[in-house]
Amino acid sequence: MVDLLLTPEQQRYQELARKFTREKIIPVAGTYDRTGEFPWPIVEAVKEIGLNCMTAPKEYGGPELDSLTISVIVEEFAYGCAGVATTLGGNGLSSYPVLIAGNEEQKRLFFGTLVAGGLGGFALTEPGAGSDAGAVATVARRQGDEYVINGTKCFITTGAMADIFIVFASTNTALKHRGLSAFIVEREREGITIGHEEHKMGIRASNTVEMRFKDVRVPAGHLLGREGEGFKIAMQTLDMARPIVGAIAVGVARAALDECINYVKSRRDGGRPLASEQLVQFKLADMAMKVETARLMVRRALALKGAGLPYSKESAMAKAYAADVAMEVTAEAVAIMGALGYSKDSRVEKLMRDAKITQIYEGTNQIQRIVIANHLLRG
């Protein structure tokens, strides 16, 4: 069905992503979920359609897609597999700090790597610093024309595979979050090691690891912005990324709804089609309304962003609401499909496991509610 809220160009990208998902992601999503292997063939294939770095400006060889268009594409990828969508979205997340604070030389380095087919990583989270970015213990000490980075990061998406990273480290621990700074760090820098790999409940096609930095030296020119601007860069990055997580959640919820509809159409209960039961119809209607509302909230947040208007509150709302909807709709799909829904032979079992992470990463939904409340109370 044509989405009349999208421009013809956005519709073209939607169809491109939908075809890619149908042909390249859905047939192998179950296999990657079972094995936990990294989906290299899909990563290679997405380069062929020019969507491996959707945020990259045209002057560096990228498509420079607007955020709303990216959300449309990501929703389609997530319809096939949230783990694959998370992997393919990693270049966007890691590039936001460069778009926010990078100079010409830094953009050329970072986007040159990604447009050529490389992968980017975003290293903020630490064992003692999850929701509280001000508690980051990784430090960067200036030594002449270099910074020396020491510390440990965890839950880093695509960390074992990425070619270039945005690493957040404190340049002044006494200032807490005001001492946080952001750096571009190439993978080949001496002193970077990969630690524990996470074996996750869902999004198992994505790589998630611990990273250790031991006397890692980077040029002073790899500092994004100025010392102490890292927290602001991180918060602006998360504002940009949260509606995209919302789009992943919408894709997961939409897939669960479609699976459920197909099931009740074919299932008979007491000689009658399950789809004829009014209770089931009401549940499907509620699920569909939630999916549509979540998508509209994502698009509203990104429309505000595209217009250059404040959107931090709406970004948090879109992420939190869509993530909660994904969890509710996938759980309802499992319930309606009963024993089959709970079985690993059913797609909705995977969708329910995948949905949970959308309530956690890019800031938990509890943190989103704090952000929303703070905006409301400030008037």
C-alpha positions in Angstrom: 0.0 0.0 0.0 1.3 3.4 -1.0 2.1 5.6 2.0 0.7 9.0 1.0 2.5 10.7 3.9 5.8 10.1 2.1 7.2 12.0 -0.8 7.8 10.0 -4.1 11.5 9.9 -3.3 10.8 8.5 0.2 8.4 6.0 -1.3 11.1 4.9 -3.7 13.5 4.3 -0.8 10.8 2.5 1.1 10.2 0.1 -1.8 14.0 -0.4 -2.3 14.4 -1.3 1.4 11.3 -3.5 1.4 12.6 -5.5 -1.6 16.0 -5.8 0.0 14.4 -7.1 3.3 12.2 -9.5 1.4 15.1 -11.0 -0.6 18.1 -10.6 1.6 17.0 -10.5 5.3 13.8 -12.4 5.9 15.1 -15.7 4.4 18.1 -15.9 6.7 16.9 -14.0 9.8 16.1 -17.2 11.6 19.5 -18.7 10.9 21.4 -15.7 12.2 19.1 -15.7 15.3 20.0 -19.3 16.0 23.7 -19.1 15.3 24.5 -15.6 16.6 26.8 -15.1 13.6 27.5 -11.7 12.2 25.6 -11.1 9.0 28.5 -10.2 6.7 26.7 -11.2 3.5 23.9 -8.7 4.3 26.4 -6.0 5.2 28.1 -6.5 1.9 24.8 -6.6 0.0 23.5 -3.3 1.5 26.6 -1.6 0.0 25.3 -2.5 -3.5 22.1 -0.5 -3.0 24.0 2.4 -1.5 22.4 2.3 2.0 25.5 1.3 4.0 26.0 4.9 5.3 22.7 6.8 4.8 23.8 9.9 6.7 27.0 10.5 4.8 27.0 14.0 3.1 27.1 14.0 -0.7 30.4 15.8 -0.8 31.9 12.7 0.8 30.2 10.3 -1.6 27.1 9.5 0.5 23.4 9.8 -0.2 22.8 12.4 2.6 19.3 11.1 3.4 17.2 13.0 5.8 16.3 11.4 9.1 12.6 10.7 8.2 13.7 8.8 5.0 16.2 6.9 7.1 13.5 5.9 9.6 11.4 4.6 6.7 14.3 2.4 5.5 15.2 1.2 9.0 11.6 0.2 9.7 11.7 -2.0 6.7 15.0 -3.6 7.7 13.6 -4.2 11.2 10.5 -5.8 9.8 12.9 -8.5 8.5 15.2 -8.6 11.6 15.9 -6.1 14.4 19.4 -7.5 14.8 20.2 -6.8 11.2 18.6 -3.4 11.4 20.7 -2.6 14.5 23.8 -3.6 12.6 23.0 -1.7 9.5 22.0 1.3 11.6 25.4 1.4 13.4 27.0 3.6 10.8 24.3 6.2 11.3 24.6 6.3 15.1 28.4 6.6 15.0 28.3 9.3 12.3 26.0 11.6 14.2 28.8 13.0 16.5 30.8 13.8 13.4 27.9 15.6 11.8 27.3 17.5 15.0 30.9 18.6 15.8 33.3 17.4 13.2 35.5 19.7 11.1 36.3 19.2 7.4 39.3 16.9 8.0 37.4 14.8 10.5 34.4 14.3 8.2 36.7 13.4 5.3 38.4 10.7 7.5 35.2 9.3 9.1 32.9 9.3 6.1 35.7 8.3 3.7 36.0 5.1 5.8 32.2 4.4 6.0 31.3 5.2 2.4 34.1 2.9 1.2 32.3 0.1 3.0 33.7 0.3 6.5 31.7 0.0 9.7 31.5 2.6 12.5 31.2 2.1 16.3 29.8 4.3 19.1 31.6 3.7 22.4 29.9 5.5 25.3 28.6 2.8 27.7 30.8 1.5 30.4 30.4 -1.1 33.2 29.8 1.7 35.7 28.3 4.2 33.3 25.1 3.2 31.5 22.3 5.7 31.9 24.6 8.1 33.8 27.1 9.3 31.1 28.7 11.6 33.6 30.1 8.5 35.4 32.4 7.6 32.4 35.7 6.4 33.9 37.6 6.1 30.6 40.2 8.9 30.5 42.0 10.8 27.8 45.2 12.6 28.8 46.8 15.2 26.5 50.5 14.5 25.8 52.0 16.9 23.3 50.1 16.6 20.0 48.3 13.4 21.1 45.7 12.1 23.5 46.3 8.9 25.4 43.1 6.9 26.1 42.7 4.3 28.9 39.5 2.6 30.0 36.9 0.0 29.2 33.7 0.2 27.2 30.9 -2.4 27.2 27.8 -3.3 25.1 29.4 -1.8 22.0 27.4 -2.6 18.9 29.6 -4.0 16.1 32.6 -3.4 18.3 34.5 -6.4 17.1 33.8 -5.6 13.4 34.0 -1.8 13.2 36.8 0.0 11.4 36.5 3.4 13.2 34.9 4.5 16.4 33.6 7.5 18.3 35.0 7.1 21.8 33.9 9.2 24.8 36.5 9.7 27.5 37.0 12.2 30.3 39.6 14.9 29.8 38.9 16.2 33.3 37.4 13.7 35.8 36.9 16.4 38.4 34.3 18.0 36.2 32.3 14.8 35.8 29.9 15.1 32.8 31.3 18.5 32.0 34.8 16.9 31.5 33.6 14.4 28.9 35.1 14.7 25.4 34.6 12.8 22.2 37.3 11.3 19.9 37.6 9.6 16.5 39.6 6.4 17.0 40.6 4.1 14.2 40.5 0.4 14.8 44.2 -0.1 13.9 45.4 2.0 16.8 47.7 0.1 19.1 46.2 -0.8 22.5 42.6 -1.6 21.4 41.5 -5.1 22.4 38.1 -6.8 22.2 37.0 -8.4 25.5 33.8 -10.3 26.3 31.3 -10.9 23.5 27.7 -10.6 24.7 25.3 -13.6 24.0 22.0 -11.8 23.9 18.4 -12.8 24.3 17.5 -11.0 21.1 19.0 -9.1 18.2 21.5 -12.0 18.0 22.6 -11.0 14.5 24.2 -7.9 15.9 27.7 -8.0 17.4 27.9 -6.6 21.0 31.3 -6.6 22.8 33.5 -5.2 25.5 36.3 -3.0 24.3 39.5 -2.2 26.2 41.7 0.8 25.6 45.3 0.6 26.9 47.5 3.6 26.2 45.7 4.2 22.9 47.3 7.2 21.2 45.3 9.4 18.9 46.3 12.7 17.3 45.0 15.8 19.0 43.1 16.6 15.8 40.8 13.6 16.4 39.1 15.5 19.3 35.6 16.4 18.2 34.8 20.0 19.1 36.6 21.1 22.2 37.5 19.4 25.5 34.4 19.1 27.7 31.9 19.1 24.9 31.5 15.4 24.8 28.4 15.2 27.0 26.6 17.7 24.8 27.6 15.8 21.7 26.4 12.5 23.2 23.0 14.0 24.2 22.5 15.5 20.8 23.5 12.2 19.2 21.0 10.3 21.3 18.2 12.8 20.4 18.9 12.0 16.8 19.1 8.3 17.3 16.1 7.7 19.5 13.4 8.0 16.8 15.4 5.6 14.7 15.2 3.1 17.5 11.5 3.9 17.5 11.4 3.0 13.8 13.1 -0.4 14.6 10.4 -1.0 17.2 7.6 -0.1 14.7 9.1 -2.6 12.2 9.2 -5.4 14.8 5.6 -4.7 15.9 4.4 -4.5 12.4 5.9 -7.9 11.6 4.3 -9.4 14.7 0.9 -8.0 13.7 1.2 -9.4 10.2 2.2 -12.8 11.5 -0.7 -12.8 13.9 -3.2 -11.8 11.1 -2.0 -14.6 8.9 -2.3 -17.1 11.8 -5.9 -16.2 12.8 -7.0 -16.3 9.1 -5.8 -19.9 8.8 -6.6 -21.2 12.3 -10.0 -22.8 13.1 -11.3 -23.1 16.7 -14.4 -25.3 17.3 -15.0 -25.4 13.5 -15.0 -21.6 13.2 -12.1 -19.5 11.8 -10.3 -17.8 14.7 -10.5 -14.6 12.8 -14.3 -14.6 13.2 -14.0 -14.3 17.0 -14.8 -10.7 18.1 -12.3 -10.9 21.0 -9.5 -11.7 18.5 -10.7 -8.9 16.2 -10.6 -6.4 19.0 -7.1 -7.4 19.9 -5.9 -7.1 16.3 -7.6 -3.7 16.0 -5.8 -2.4 19.2 -2.5 -3.8 18.0 -2.9 -2.1 14.6 -3.8 1.3 16.2 -0.8 1.2 18.4 1.6 0.4 15.5 0.2 3.2 13.4 0.3 5.7 16.3 3.9 4.7 17.1 4.9 5.3 13.5 3.3 8.7 13.4 5.1 9.7 16.6 8.4 8.7 15.1 7.7 10.7 12.0 6.5 13.7 13.9 9.7 13.9 15.9 11.8 13.6 12.8 9.7 16.2 11.0 10.4 18.6 13.8 14.1 17.8 13.5 14.0 18.3 9.7 12.4 21.7 10.2 15.1 22.8 12.6 12.7 22.9 15.6 13.3 21.6 19.1 12.5 17.9 19.2 14.2 16.4 22.2 10.9 15.8 24.1 9.3 14.3 21.0 12.3 12.2 20.3 12.1 10.6 23.8 8.3 10.2 23.4 8.7 8.4 20.0 11.4 6.1 21.3 9.6 5.2 24.5 6.1 4.8 23.0 7.2 2.8 20.0 9.4 0.5 22.2 6.5 -0.1 24.6 4.2 -0.8 21.6 6.7 -3.3 20.2 6.8 -5.2 23.5 3.0 -5.1 23.9 2.2 -6.2 20.3 4.7 -9.0 20.2 3.6 -10.3 23.6 0.0 -10.2 22.4 0.9 -12.0 19.2 2.5 -14.8 21.2 -0.6 -15.0 23.4 -3.0 -15.1 20.5 -0.9 -17.8 18.7 -0.7 -19.8 22.0 1.7 -22.8 22.0 2.8 -22.1 18.4 3.6 -18.5 19.3 5.8 -19.6 22.2 7.6 -22.1 20.0 10.9 -21.3 18.3 9.2 -22.6 15.1 7.2 -19.4 15.2 8.6 -16.1 14.0 6.8 -14.1 16.8 8.9 -15.8 19.5 11.9 -14.2 17.9 10.1 -10.9 17.5 9.2 -10.7 21.2 12.8 -11.3 22.2 14.0 -8.7 19.7 11.4 -6.2 20.9 12.8 -6.0 24.5 16.0 -4.3 23.5 14.2 -1.3 22.1 13.1 -0.5 25.6 16.7 -0.6 26.7 19.3 0.7 24.2 19.8 4.4 23.3 18.5 5.2 26.8 16.1 3.1 28.7 12.4 3.9 28.6 12.6 5.0 32.2 15.2 7.5 31.2 13.0 8.7 28.4 10.2 9.3 30.8 12.6 11.5 32.9 13.5 13.5 29.8 9.9 13.9 28.9 8.9 15.0 32.4 11.8 17.5 32.6 10.6 19.2 29.5 7.0 19.3 30.7 8.0 20.7 34.1 10.2 23.4 32.6 7.2 24.6 30.6 
